[in-house]
Amino acid sequence: MRYAHTVEAVREAEAALMARLPEGALMQRAAAGLAAVGAEVLGRVYGRRVAVLAGSGSNGGDALFAAARLARRGAGVTAVLLAPERVHAEGLAALLAAGGRVAEGTSAVARADLVFDGIVGIGGKGALREKAAEVVDAVRGAVVAVDLPSGVDADTGAVAGAAVRADVTVTFGTYKPGLLVDPGAERAGVLRLVDIGLELGAPELEALQHADLARMLPRPGGESDKYRRGVVGVVAGSDRYPGAAVLAVSGALRGGAGAVRYVGGGGPAVLARHPEVLVSTGSPHAAGRVQAWVVGPGLGDDAGARAAVAEVLAADVPVLVDADGLRLMERDTVRARTAPTLLTPHAGEAAALLGRGREEVEASRLAAVRELAEAYGATVLLKGSTTLVAAPGGGAARVNATGTPWLATAGSGDVLSGLAGSLLAAGLPALDAGSAAAYLHGLAARLAGGPLSAMDVAEALPTAWRSLTN
């Protein structure tokens, strides 16, 4: 599991640690880790050209001390001071003593094989200033960001304008939420965590890894049957959108469900693709016993669809609501439920539920998913370039690490809904079911390659599952 903490939590932990260490020791730990990664990126240090974009304060100090270490190994190092009057004096002195030099303008930056971005630290807000942006535009070599790319908000991942695009980000003590959430995550490149000895409390954000999924995913035992593995009900599709039914059912079947009960107008299309599915054309209540429901994909918005959503939400089993179901559900009904509820909107649907513009949601995805979870008293999976999952009542949100742009294809969300529904039926809590489904969904897309269709993703799910559990 990767854990991310807020700037406030990091600052408190740093202050507590610095009170116990000799002056400057914490910065030297950070600089040593940063220099080691810089050397890896260069491959050969002697004779290579390194530039330091040094802002004010500790972030610039980390970069200057790290560059001094490379200078002592034979690199030619040039520092560009973006705030000369507030430069970290000890760091600059160490660099000059190691044979580094100071230059103005962009020529040294343009020639560098490696550039350390030490412009702004985790406390920075807003876009790069004009001078810094001009220098950054001149970079041609590899960029290693110090703690996070300058111009990225450490707590949210927001990018308000000009910002650094790093090849590698070396972050200290813990990951920062802005490194894991787009648009900041997209600018961070490869993440490298340097342990500097911080003692931190509960995280703001978690990112599941392969080992976490391997422990989390349900596996059938010797006494398993289709009912013990989980029966998921799918209310999806319509005469107009039968494909949504097929895709949601495909996600459920390939997500480990013991059986799928389908209710809706897409029955013939579902049976043509999956003859093992138990199809019903009546109400959800008459379909038979299930351990979880999925409702909404391609359902339409007529009176029958509205009644189906209300009936499913009245059931005393976990329910996943997606797509049309999100528009048809009543907030008070969702909040009154005692069984788990998982909502899976994309940014546009989340914006409608929150009563704001889509661009606001995209700019503050972590805040939006948390707000939705509290407003509806439900776990929320916010789909998008960075998929986030948050439960009501606080606690760490989850961020998915396997997303890929190839998932931006029609119907992929229907597959995800069925997959998550199967995990709910298997007994996973809503937070685990949503985050595990997002991980598997993204991993399947990566394994399938691209370009791909939603059905390609569904058909790659068993391979993704086996790669985690074998």
Sine and cosine of phi, psi and omega as CSV:
sin_phi,cos_phi,sin_psi,cos_psi,sin_omega,cos_omega
0.00,0.00,0.72,-0.69,0.18,-0.98
-1.00,-0.09,0.71,-0.70,-0.01,-1.00
-0.90,-0.43,0.66,-0.75,0.04,-1.00
-0.84,-0.54,0.65,-0.76,-0.03,-1.00
-0.84,-0.55,0.42,-0.91,-0.02,-1.00
-0.95,0.31,0.28,-0.96,0.06,-1.00
-0.86,0.52,-0.67,0.74,0.00,-1.00
-0.86,0.51,-0.71,0.71,0.00,-1.00
-0.90,0.44,-0.64,0.76,0.01,-1.00
-0.91,0.41,-0.70,0.71,0.00,-1.00
-0.86,0.51,-0.68,0.74,0.00,-1.00
-0.90,0.43,-0.67,0.74,0.00,-1.00
-0.93,0.38,-0.62,0.79,0.04,-1.00
-0.90,0.44,-0.69,0.72,-0.02,-1.00
-0.89,0.46,-0.66,0.75,0.01,-1.00
-0.90,0.43,-0.64,0.77,-0.02,-1.00
-0.95,0.31,-0.67,0.74,-0.01,-1.00
-0.89,0.46,-0.49,0.87,0.03,-1.00
-0.91,0.41,-0.34,0.94,-0.03,-1.00
-0.98,-0.22,-0.19,0.98,-0.08,-1.00
-0.96,-0.30,0.37,-0.93,0.14,-0.99
-0.87,0.49,0.47,-0.88,-0.03,-1.00
-0.84,0.54,0.75,-0.66,0.04,-1.00
1.00,0.07,-0.14,0.99,-0.08,-1.00
-0.91,0.41,-0.62,0.78,-0.03,-1.00
-0.91,0.41,-0.66,0.75,0.02,-1.00
-0.91,0.42,-0.59,0.81,0.02,-1.00
-0.92,0.39,-0.58,0.82,0.09,-1.00
-0.88,0.48,-0.73,0.69,0.00,-1.00
-0.90,0.44,-0.69,0.72,-0.03,-1.00
-0.90,0.43,-0.60,0.80,0.03,-1.00
-0.90,0.44,-0.70,0.71,0.03,-1.00
-0.91,0.42,-0.65,0.76,0.01,-1.00
-0.90,0.43,-0.69,0.72,0.00,-1.00
-0.90,0.43,-0.63,0.78,0.00,-1.00
-0.89,0.47,-0.67,0.74,0.03,-1.00
-0.93,0.37,-0.66,0.75,0.05,-1.00
-0.84,0.54,-0.67,0.74,0.02,-1.00
-0.90,0.43,-0.62,0.79,0.04,-1.00
-0.89,0.45,-0.68,0.74,-0.01,-1.00
-0.90,0.43,-0.66,0.75,0.01,-1.00
-0.93,0.36,-0.57,0.82,-0.06,-1.00
0.99,0.12,-0.83,0.56,0.09,-1.00
-0.81,-0.59,0.82,-0.57,-0.09,-1.00
-1.00,0.08,-0.71,0.71,-0.11,-0.99
-0.87,0.50,0.79,-0.61,0.06,-1.00
0.99,0.11,-0.09,1.00,0.01,-1.00
-0.99,0.11,0.40,-0.92,-0.05,-1.00
-0.97,-0.23,0.78,-0.63,-0.05,-1.00
-0.82,-0.58,0.69,-0.73,0.09,-1.00
-0.87,-0.49,0.58,-0.82,0.05,-1.00
-0.89,-0.46,0.85,-0.52,0.14,-0.99
-1.00,-0.08,0.99,-0.17,-0.16,-0.99
-0.97,-0.25,0.89,-0.45,0.15,-0.99
-1.00,-0.01,-0.39,-0.92,-0.02,-1.00
-1.00,0.01,0.35,-0.94,0.18,-0.98
0.98,0.19,-0.33,-0.95,-0.17,-0.99
-0.92,0.40,-0.57,0.82,-0.02,-1.00
-0.88,0.48,-0.71,0.70,0.08,-1.00
-0.91,0.41,-0.58,0.82,0.04,-1.00
-0.89,0.45,-0.70,0.72,0.06,-1.00
-0.82,0.57,-0.72,0.69,-0.04,-1.00
-0.91,0.41,-0.66,0.75,-0.02,-1.00
-0.92,0.39,-0.69,0.72,0.03,-1.00
-0.91,0.42,-0.64,0.77,0.03,-1.00
-0.90,0.44,-0.69,0.72,0.01,-1.00
-0.90,0.43,-0.57,0.82,0.06,-1.00
-0.87,0.49,-0.62,0.78,0.04,-1.00
-0.89,0.45,-0.64,0.77,0.03,-1.00
-0.95,0.33,-0.58,0.82,0.04,-1.00
-0.89,0.47,-0.62,0.78,0.02,-1.00
-0.93,0.38,-0.28,0.96,0.05,-1.00
-0.99,-0.14,0.17,0.99,0.11,-0.99
0.98,-0.20,0.09,1.00,0.08,-1.00
-0.98,0.21,0.54,-0.84,0.14,-0.99
-1.00,0.01,0.91,-0.41,-0.16,-0.99
-0.90,-0.44,0.75,-0.67,0.06,-1.00
-0.83,-0.56,0.72,-0.69,0.05,-1.00
-0.96,-0.28,0.73,-0.68,0.14,-0.99
-0.95,-0.30,0.91,-0.41,-0.09,-1.00
-1.00,-0.04,0.92,-0.38,-0.05,-1.00
-1.00,0.03,-0.19,0.98,0.10,-0.99
-0.58,-0.81,0.95,0.32,-0.14,-0.99
-0.82,0.58,-0.58,0.82,-0.06,-1.00
-0.96,0.27,-0.23,0.97,-0.03,-1.00
-0.82,-0.57,0.33,0.95,0.01,-1.00
-0.90,0.43,0.48,-0.88,0.05,-1.00
-0.94,0.34,0.95,-0.30,-0.19,-0.98
-0.89,0.45,-0.69,0.72,-0.04,-1.00
-0.92,0.39,-0.63,0.78,0.03,-1.00
-0.90,0.43,-0.68,0.74,0.02,-1.00
-0.91,0.42,-0.66,0.75,0.01,-1.00
-0.88,0.47,-0.65,0.76,0.02,-1.00
-0.90,0.44,-0.64,0.77,0.01,-1.00
-0.91,0.41,-0.72,0.69,0.00,-1.00
-0.90,0.44,-0.63,0.78,0.01,-1.00
-0.91,0.40,-0.45,0.89,0.00,-1.00
-1.00,0.06,0.02,1.00,0.02,-1.00
0.98,-0.21,0.07,1.00,0.06,-1.00
-0.96,0.26,0.18,-0.98,0.01,-1.00
-0.66,-0.75,0.19,-0.98,0.03,-1.00
-0.93,-0.38,0.67,-0.75,0.03,-1.00
-0.65,-0.76,0.37,-0.93,0.11,-0.99
-0.94,-0.33,0.23,-0.97,0.04,-1.00
0.99,0.15,-0.26,-0.97,-0.14,-0.99
-0.90,-0.43,-0.06,1.00,-0.12,-0.99
-0.90,0.43,-0.68,0.73,0.00,-1.00
-0.91,0.41,-0.59,0.81,0.02,-1.00
-0.92,0.40,-0.68,0.74,-0.04,-1.00
-0.90,0.43,-0.47,0.88,-0.03,-1.00
-1.00,-0.01,-0.17,0.98,-0.15,-0.99
-0.95,0.31,0.62,-0.78,0.13,-0.99
-0.98,0.21,-0.49,0.87,-0.02,-1.00
-0.65,-0.76,0.69,-0.72,0.03,-1.00
-0.82,-0.57,0.83,-0.56,0.15,-0.99
-1.00,0.04,0.84,-0.55,0.09,-1.00
-1.00,0.00,0.99,-0.14,0.06,-1.00
-0.88,-0.47,0.59,0.80,-0.10,-0.99
-0.97,0.26,-0.82,0.57,-0.10,-1.00
-0.73,-0.68,0.65,-0.76,0.01,-1.00
-1.00,-0.01,-0.28,-0.96,-0.09,-1.00
-0.94,0.34,-0.24,0.97,0.03,-1.00
-1.00,0.02,-0.04,1.00,-0.04,-1.00
-0.94,0.35,0.53,-0.85,0.03,-1.00
-0.75,-0.67,0.60,-0.80,0.10,-1.00
0.99,0.11,-0.03,-1.00,-0.07,-1.00
-0.97,0.25,0.25,-0.97,0.12,-0.99
-0.88,0.47,0.58,-0.81,0.10,-1.00
-0.95,0.30,0.27,-0.96,-0.16,-0.99
-0.84,0.54,-0.69,0.72,-0.02,-1.00
-0.90,0.44,-0.71,0.71,0.00,-1.00
-0.90,0.43,-0.65,0.76,0.01,-1.00
-0.89,0.46,-0.62,0.79,0.02,-1.00
-0.90,0.44,-0.68,0.73,0.01,-1.00
-0.92,0.39,-0.69,0.73,0.00,-1.00
-0.87,0.49,-0.63,0.78,0.00,-1.00
-0.88,0.47,-0.38,0.92,-0.03,-1.00
-1.00,0.10,-0.14,0.99,-0.06,-1.00
-0.93,0.38,0.72,-0.70,0.06,-1.00
-0.84,-0.54,-0.35,0.94,-0.02,-1.00
-1.00,0.01,-0.15,-0.99,0.03,-1.00
-0.94,0.33,0.63,-0.78,-0.01,-1.00
-0.94,-0.35,0.81,-0.58,0.11,-0.99
-0.92,-0.39,0.92,-0.39,-0.02,-1.00
-0.99,0.12,0.59,-0.80,-0.01,-1.00
-1.00,-0.10,0.96,-0.29,-0.01,-1.00
0.97,0.24,-0.73,0.68,0.17,-0.99
-0.26,-0.97,0.38,-0.93,0.02,-1.00
-0.89,0.45,0.73,-0.68,0.01,-1.00
-0.89,0.46,0.70,-0.71,-0.06,-1.00
0.99,-0.16,-0.13,0.99,0.06,-1.00
-0.98,-0.17,0.74,-0.68,0.04,-1.00
-0.96,0.27,0.83,-0.55,-0.11,-0.99
-0.91,0.42,-0.53,0.85,-0.07,-1.00
-1.00,0.03,-0.41,0.91,-0.12,-0.99
-0.85,-0.53,-0.37,0.93,-0.13,-0.99
0.99,0.13,0.05,1.00,-0.01,-1.00
-0.92,0.40,0.56,-0.83,0.06,-1.00
-0.80,-0.60,0.93,-0.36,-0.14,-0.99
-1.00,0.04,-0.13,0.99,-0.05,-1.00
0.12,-0.99,-0.72,-0.69,-0.01,-1.00
-0.88,0.48,0.72,-0.70,-0.01,-1.00
-0.46,-0.89,0.37,-0.93,0.03,-1.00
-0.96,0.27,0.61,-0.79,0.14,-0.99
-0.93,-0.37,0.95,-0.31,-0.12,-0.99
-1.00,-0.04,0.48,-0.88,0.19,-0.98
-1.00,0.10,-0.59,0.81,0.04,-1.00
-0.66,-0.75,0.66,-0.75,0.15,-0.99
-0.88,-0.47,0.83,-0.56,0.06,-1.00
-0.99,-0.17,0.92,-0.38,-0.06,-1.00
-0.92,-0.39,0.51,-0.86,-0.22,-0.98
-0.93,-0.36,0.76,-0.65,0.15,-0.99
0.99,0.11,-0.70,0.71,-0.02,-1.00
-0.26,-0.96,0.33,-0.94,0.14,-0.99
-0.96,0.30,0.45,-0.89,0.09,-1.00
-0.97,-0.24,0.59,-0.80,-0.03,-1.00
-0.80,0.61,-0.61,0.79,-0.02,-1.00
-0.91,0.42,-0.26,0.97,0.07,-1.00
-0.99,0.11,-0.26,0.97,-0.08,-1.00
-0.93,-0.36,-0.19,0.98,-0.07,-1.00
-0.89,-0.45,0.77,-0.63,0.08,-1.00
-0.93,0.38,0.46,-0.89,0.08,1.00
-0.99,0.16,-0.15,0.99,-0.01,-1.00
-0.89,0.46,-0.65,0.76,-0.04,-1.00
-0.86,0.51,-0.58,0.82,-0.03,-1.00
-0.93,0.36,-0.34,0.94,0.00,-1.00
-0.99,-0.12,-0.06,1.00,-0.12,-0.99
-1.00,0.04,-0.35,0.94,-0.05,-1.00
0.92,0.39,-0.52,-0.85,0.03,-1.00
-0.96,0.29,0.73,-0.69,-0.02,-1.00
-0.99,-0.12,0.73,-0.69,0.09,-1.00
-0.79,-0.62,0.83,-0.56,-0.02,-1.00
-0.99,-0.16,0.79,-0.61,0.06,-1.00
-0.95,-0.31,0.87,-0.50,0.02,-1.00
-0.98,0.21,0.89,-0.46,0.02,-1.00
-0.92,-0.39,0.20,0.98,0.12,-0.99
1.00,-0.04,0.30,0.95,-0.01,-1.00
-0.95,0.30,0.62,-0.78,0.11,-0.99
-0.96,-0.27,0.94,-0.35,-0.16,-0.99
-0.88,-0.47,0.45,-0.89,0.04,-1.00
-1.00,0.00,-0.55,-0.83,-0.06,-1.00
-0.89,0.45,0.67,-0.75,-0.02,-1.00
-0.98,0.19,0.32,-0.95,0.12,-0.99
-0.99,0.11,-0.51,0.86,-0.16,-0.99
-0.53,-0.85,0.57,-0.82,0.06,-1.00
-0.79,-0.61,0.55,-0.83,0.09,-1.00
-0.81,-0.59,0.89,-0.46,-0.01,-1.00
-0.92,0.39,0.53,-0.85,0.09,-1.00
-0.88,-0.47,0.11,-0.99,-0.05,-1.00
-0.79,0.62,-0.73,0.68,-0.05,-1.00
-0.89,0.46,-0.57,0.82,0.03,-1.00
-0.90,0.43,-0.69,0.73,0.01,-1.00
-0.91,0.41,-0.65,0.76,-0.01,-1.00
-0.86,0.52,-0.61,0.79,0.03,-1.00
-0.97,0.24,-0.49,0.87,-0.15,-0.99
-0.99,0.10,-0.60,0.80,-0.15,-0.99
-0.92,0.38,0.69,-0.73,0.02,-1.00
-0.95,0.31,0.57,-0.82,0.06,-1.00
-0.78,-0.62,0.69,-0.72,0.03,-1.00
-0.92,0.39,0.57,-0.82,0.07,-1.00
-0.95,-0.32,-0.09,-1.00,-0.06,-1.00
-0.89,0.46,-0.47,0.88,-0.02,-1.00
-0.99,-0.13,0.12,0.99,-0.05,-1.00
-0.94,0.35,0.60,-0.80,0.24,-0.97
-0.72,-0.69,-0.02,-1.00,-0.12,-0.99
-0.88,0.47,-0.48,0.88,-0.01,-1.00
-0.98,0.19,-0.63,0.78,0.04,-1.00
-0.93,0.37,-0.49,0.87,0.03,-1.00
-0.96,0.27,-0.35,0.94,0.04,-1.00
0.90,-0.45,0.81,-0.59,0.08,-1.00
-0.95,-0.31,0.84,-0.54,-0.02,-1.00
-0.93,-0.37,0.71,-0.71,0.08,-1.00
-0.99,-0.12,0.69,-0.72,-0.03,-1.00
-0.85,-0.53,0.89,-0.46,0.09,-1.00
-0.93,-0.36,0.99,-0.17,-0.13,-0.99
-0.40,-0.92,0.22,-0.97,0.06,-1.00
0.96,0.27,0.18,-0.98,-0.03,-1.00
-0.27,-0.96,0.03,-1.00,0.06,-1.00
-0.85,0.52,-0.56,0.83,-0.02,-1.00
-0.99,0.17,-0.56,0.83,-0.08,-1.00
-0.81,-0.58,0.88,0.47,0.03,-1.00
-0.92,0.39,-0.43,0.90,-0.01,-1.00
-0.88,0.47,-0.55,0.84,0.02,-1.00
-0.88,0.48,-0.61,0.79,0.04,-1.00
-0.90,0.44,-0.71,0.70,-0.01,-1.00
-0.87,0.48,-0.69,0.73,-0.05,-1.00
-0.94,0.35,-0.67,0.74,0.01,-1.00
-0.90,0.43,-0.68,0.74,0.04,-1.00
-0.90,0.43,-0.64,0.77,0.02,-1.00
-0.87,0.49,-0.69,0.73,0.04,-1.00
-0.88,0.47,-0.63,0.77,0.00,-1.00
-0.93,0.38,-0.72,0.70,-0.02,-1.00
-0.90,0.44,-0.67,0.74,-0.03,-1.00
-1.00,0.10,-0.04,1.00,0.07,-1.00
-0.99,-0.11,0.17,0.98,0.12,-0.99
0.98,-0.18,0.10,1.00,0.01,-1.00
-0.89,0.45,0.65,-0.76,0.09,-1.00
-0.95,0.33,-0.54,0.84,0.04,-1.00
-0.37,-0.93,0.42,-0.91,0.05,-1.00
-0.82,-0.58,0.79,-0.62,0.15,-0.99
-0.98,-0.22,0.85,-0.53,-0.02,-1.00
-0.96,-0.29,0.70,-0.72,0.06,-1.00
-0.79,-0.61,0.83,-0.57,0.06,-1.00
0.51,-0.86,-0.07,-1.00,-0.08,-1.00
-0.99,0.13,-0.02,1.00,-0.02,-1.00
-0.99,-0.13,0.31,0.95,-0.07,-1.00
-0.80,0.60,-0.77,0.64,0.00,-1.00
-0.85,0.52,-0.66,0.75,0.01,-1.00
-0.92,0.39,-0.62,0.78,0.02,-1.00
-0.91,0.42,-0.73,0.69,-0.02,-1.00
-0.92,0.40,-0.56,0.83,0.03,-1.00
-0.89,0.46,-0.52,0.86,-0.01,-1.00
-1.00,-0.08,-0.58,0.81,-0.10,-1.00
-0.69,-0.72,1.00,0.08,-0.06,-1.00
-0.91,0.41,-0.25,0.97,-0.01,-1.00
-0.98,0.18,-0.16,0.99,-0.06,-1.00
-0.97,0.25,0.61,-0.79,0.04,-1.00
-1.00,-0.01,0.95,-0.30,-0.15,-0.99
-0.98,-0.19,0.68,-0.73,0.05,-1.00
-0.71,-0.70,0.61,-0.80,0.05,-1.00
-0.96,-0.29,0.04,1.00,0.01,-1.00
-1.00,0.04,-0.50,-0.86,0.00,-1.00
-0.99,0.10,0.33,-0.94,0.06,-1.00
-0.83,0.55,-0.61,0.79,-0.03,-1.00
-0.87,0.49,-0.54,0.84,-0.06,-1.00
-1.00,0.06,-0.03,1.00,-0.10,-0.99
-0.97,0.22,-0.34,0.94,-0.05,-1.00
0.91,-0.40,0.08,-1.00,-0.11,-0.99
-0.96,0.28,0.69,-0.72,0.09,-1.00
-0.72,-0.70,0.34,-0.94,0.09,-1.00
-0.99,-0.12,-0.19,0.98,0.06,-1.00
-0.26,-0.97,0.41,-0.91,0.05,-1.00
-0.88,-0.48,0.55,-0.84,0.22,-0.97
-0.87,-0.49,0.80,-0.60,-0.04,-1.00
-0.68,-0.74,0.69,-0.73,0.17,-0.99
0.76,-0.65,-0.67,0.74,-0.11,-0.99
-0.86,0.50,0.84,-0.54,0.05,-1.00
0.89,0.46,0.38,0.92,-0.13,-0.99
-0.98,0.22,-0.40,0.92,-0.11,-0.99
1.00,0.09,-0.15,-0.99,-0.07,-1.00
-0.69,-0.72,0.46,0.89,0.01,-1.00
-0.99,0.12,-0.04,-1.00,-0.06,-1.00
-0.90,0.44,-0.59,0.81,0.02,-1.00
-0.90,0.43,-0.64,0.77,0.02,-1.00
-0.91,0.41,-0.68,0.73,0.00,-1.00
-0.89,0.46,-0.65,0.76,0.00,-1.00
-0.92,0.40,-0.62,0.78,0.00,-1.00
-0.90,0.43,-0.66,0.75,0.02,-1.00
-0.89,0.45,-0.70,0.71,-0.01,-1.00
-0.89,0.45,-0.63,0.78,-0.02,-1.00
-0.93,0.37,-0.66,0.75,0.02,-1.00
-0.90,0.43,-0.69,0.72,-0.01,-1.00
-0.91,0.42,-0.36,0.93,0.04,-1.00
-0.99,0.16,-0.18,0.98,-0.02,-1.00
-0.96,0.29,0.53,-0.84,-0.03,-1.00
-1.00,-0.07,0.74,0.67,0.07,-1.00
-0.68,-0.74,0.28,-0.96,0.06,-1.00
-0.85,0.53,0.60,-0.80,-0.03,-1.00
-0.73,-0.68,0.72,-0.69,0.16,-0.99
-0.96,-0.29,0.77,-0.64,0.00,-1.00
-0.89,-0.45,0.79,-0.62,-0.05,-1.00
-0.68,-0.74,0.30,-0.95,0.23,-0.97
0.77,0.64,-0.84,-0.54,-0.06,-1.00
-0.86,0.51,-0.51,0.86,0.02,-1.00
-0.87,0.49,-0.51,0.86,0.01,-1.00
-0.92,0.39,-0.56,0.83,0.02,-1.00
-0.98,0.21,-0.45,0.89,-0.11,-0.99
-1.00,-0.05,-0.29,0.96,-0.04,-1.00
-0.97,0.24,0.42,-0.91,0.07,-1.00
-0.98,-0.21,0.73,-0.69,-0.05,-1.00
-0.85,0.53,-0.71,0.70,-0.04,-1.00
-0.89,0.46,-0.58,0.81,0.03,-1.00
-0.90,0.43,-0.69,0.72,0.01,-1.00
-0.90,0.43,-0.70,0.72,-0.04,-1.00
-0.91,0.42,-0.48,0.88,-0.05,-1.00
-0.99,0.16,-0.19,0.98,-0.03,-1.00
-0.92,0.39,0.59,-0.81,0.07,-1.00
-0.98,-0.19,-0.41,0.91,0.08,-1.00
-0.99,0.12,0.36,-0.93,-0.04,-1.00
-0.88,0.47,0.59,-0.81,0.08,-1.00
-0.79,-0.61,0.71,-0.70,0.03,-1.00
-0.84,-0.55,0.88,-0.47,0.04,-1.00
-0.98,-0.20,0.66,-0.75,-0.10,-1.00
-0.78,-0.63,0.91,0.41,0.00,-1.00
-0.99,0.15,0.44,-0.90,0.32,-0.95
-1.00,0.03,-0.01,-1.00,-0.14,-0.99
-0.87,0.49,-0.63,0.78,0.01,-1.00
-0.90,0.43,-0.69,0.73,0.02,-1.00
-0.93,0.38,-0.63,0.78,0.05,-1.00
-0.89,0.46,-0.65,0.76,0.01,-1.00
-0.88,0.48,-0.67,0.74,0.02,-1.00
-0.90,0.44,-0.66,0.75,0.01,-1.00
-0.91,0.41,-0.52,0.85,-0.01,-1.00
-1.00,-0.01,-0.20,0.98,-0.01,-1.00
0.95,0.30,0.65,0.76,0.01,-1.00
-0.60,-0.80,0.00,-1.00,-0.03,-1.00
-0.98,0.20,0.49,-0.87,0.01,-1.00
-0.87,0.50,-0.61,0.79,-0.04,-1.00
-0.89,0.45,-0.51,0.86,0.05,-1.00
-0.92,0.40,-0.66,0.75,0.03,-1.00
-0.91,0.42,-0.71,0.70,-0.02,-1.00
-0.88,0.47,-0.56,0.83,-0.04,-1.00
-0.97,0.23,-0.40,0.92,-0.05,-1.00
-0.67,-0.75,0.91,0.42,-0.13,-0.99
-0.91,0.42,-0.66,0.75,-0.03,-1.00
-0.91,0.41,-0.69,0.73,0.04,-1.00
-0.90,0.44,-0.62,0.78,-0.04,-1.00
-0.92,0.40,-0.70,0.72,-0.04,-1.00
-0.92,0.38,-0.59,0.81,0.05,-1.00
-0.92,0.38,-0.67,0.74,0.00,-1.00
-0.90,0.45,-0.67,0.75,0.03,-1.00
-0.89,0.45,-0.68,0.73,-0.01,-1.00
-0.86,0.50,-0.66,0.75,0.01,-1.00
-0.95,0.32,-0.64,0.76,-0.05,-1.00
-0.90,0.44,-0.59,0.81,-0.08,-1.00
-0.97,-0.26,-0.07,1.00,-0.03,-1.00
0.87,0.50,0.57,0.83,-0.09,-1.00
-0.68,-0.73,0.36,-0.93,0.16,-0.99
-0.97,0.26,0.68,-0.73,-0.07,-1.00
-0.84,-0.55,0.78,-0.63,0.14,-0.99
-0.96,-0.29,0.95,-0.32,-0.01,-1.00
-1.00,-0.07,0.95,-0.32,-0.04,-1.00
-0.97,0.23,0.39,-0.92,0.04,-1.00
0.48,-0.88,-0.26,-0.97,-0.03,-1.00
-0.85,0.52,-0.55,0.83,0.22,-0.97
-0.83,-0.55,0.92,-0.40,0.02,-1.00
-0.99,0.14,0.77,-0.63,-0.02,-1.00
-0.86,-0.52,0.56,-0.83,0.03,-1.00
-0.76,-0.65,0.79,-0.62,0.00,-1.00
-0.69,-0.72,0.62,-0.78,0.06,-1.00
-0.98,-0.21,0.41,-0.91,0.06,-1.00
-0.94,0.33,0.41,-0.91,0.06,-1.00
1.00,-0.01,0.16,0.99,0.04,-1.00
1.00,0.05,-0.33,-0.94,-0.09,-1.00
1.00,0.04,0.17,-0.99,-0.06,-1.00
-0.93,0.38,0.71,-0.70,0.17,-0.98
-0.99,0.15,0.25,-0.97,0.02,-1.00
-0.92,-0.39,0.61,-0.79,0.07,-1.00
-0.84,-0.54,0.68,-0.74,-0.03,-1.00
-1.00,0.03,0.71,-0.71,-0.07,-1.00
-0.98,-0.20,-0.03,1.00,-0.12,-0.99
-0.95,-0.31,0.09,1.00,-0.04,-1.00
-0.86,0.51,0.47,-0.88,0.02,-1.00
-0.57,-0.82,0.57,-0.82,0.01,-1.00
-0.87,0.49,-0.33,0.95,0.03,-1.00
-0.91,0.42,-0.30,0.96,0.04,-1.00
-0.97,0.23,-0.12,0.99,0.05,-1.00
-0.98,0.19,0.94,0.35,-0.03,-1.00
-0.61,-0.79,0.51,-0.86,-0.07,-1.00
-0.85,0.53,0.75,-0.66,0.10,-1.00
1.00,-0.04,-0.18,0.98,-0.04,-1.00
-0.91,0.42,-0.53,0.85,0.05,-1.00
-0.92,0.39,-0.51,0.86,0.05,-1.00
-0.91,0.42,-0.66,0.75,0.05,-1.00
-0.88,0.47,-0.70,0.72,0.01,-1.00
-0.87,0.50,-0.65,0.76,0.00,-1.00
-0.88,0.47,-0.73,0.68,0.02,-1.00
-0.89,0.46,-0.65,0.76,0.02,-1.00
-0.88,0.47,-0.76,0.65,0.01,-1.00
-0.89,0.45,-0.61,0.79,0.04,-1.00
-0.88,0.47,-0.62,0.79,0.03,-1.00
-0.91,0.43,-0.58,0.81,0.02,-1.00
-0.95,0.30,-0.57,0.82,0.13,-0.99
-0.88,0.47,-0.69,0.73,-0.01,-1.00
-0.91,0.42,-0.49,0.87,0.02,-1.00
-0.97,0.23,-0.12,0.99,0.09,-1.00
0.96,-0.28,0.06,1.00,0.03,-1.00
-0.95,0.33,0.64,-0.77,0.14,-0.99
-0.85,0.53,0.39,-0.92,-0.10,-0.99
-0.86,0.52,-0.65,0.76,0.00,-1.00
-0.89,0.45,-0.69,0.73,0.02,-1.00
-0.94,0.35,-0.66,0.75,-0.01,-1.00
-0.89,0.46,-0.70,0.72,0.01,-1.00
-0.92,0.40,-0.72,0.69,-0.06,-1.00
-0.95,0.30,-0.59,0.81,0.05,-1.00
-0.92,0.39,-0.65,0.76,0.02,-1.00
-0.90,0.44,-0.68,0.73,0.01,-1.00
-0.88,0.47,-0.66,0.76,0.00,-1.00
-0.90,0.44,-0.76,0.65,0.01,-1.00
-0.89,0.46,-0.66,0.75,0.00,-1.00
-0.86,0.51,-0.75,0.66,0.02,-1.00
-0.92,0.38,-0.64,0.77,0.01,-1.00
-0.90,0.44,-0.66,0.75,0.03,-1.00
-0.88,0.48,-0.66,0.75,0.01,-1.00
-0.90,0.44,-0.64,0.77,0.03,-1.00
-0.91,0.41,-0.64,0.77,0.00,-1.00
-0.94,0.35,-0.58,0.82,0.01,-1.00
-0.95,0.30,-0.43,0.90,-0.05,-1.00
0.97,0.22,-0.17,-0.99,-0.04,-1.00
-0.51,-0.86,0.29,-0.96,-0.02,1.00
-0.93,0.37,0.44,-0.90,-0.06,-1.00
-0.57,-0.82,0.30,-0.95,0.08,-1.00
-0.97,-0.26,0.15,-0.99,0.03,-1.00
-0.88,0.48,-0.61,0.79,0.02,-1.00
-0.93,0.38,-0.54,0.84,0.10,-0.99
-0.85,0.52,-0.65,0.76,0.01,-1.00
-0.91,0.42,-0.72,0.69,0.01,-1.00
-0.85,0.52,-0.68,0.73,-0.05,-1.00
-0.95,0.31,-0.33,0.95,0.05,-1.00
-1.00,0.03,-0.11,0.99,-0.05,-1.00
-0.87,0.49,-0.68,0.73,0.03,-1.00
-0.87,0.50,-0.60,0.80,0.04,-1.00
-0.90,0.43,-0.68,0.73,0.03,-1.00
-0.88,0.47,-0.69,0.72,0.00,-1.00
-0.87,0.50,-0.74,0.68,-0.03,-1.00
-0.90,0.44,-0.56,0.83,0.00,-1.00
-0.91,0.42,-0.38,0.93,-0.02,-1.00
-1.00,-0.05,-0.48,0.88,-0.18,-0.98
-0.94,-0.35,-0.23,0.97,0.00,-1.00
-0.98,0.21,0.00,0.00,0.00,0.00
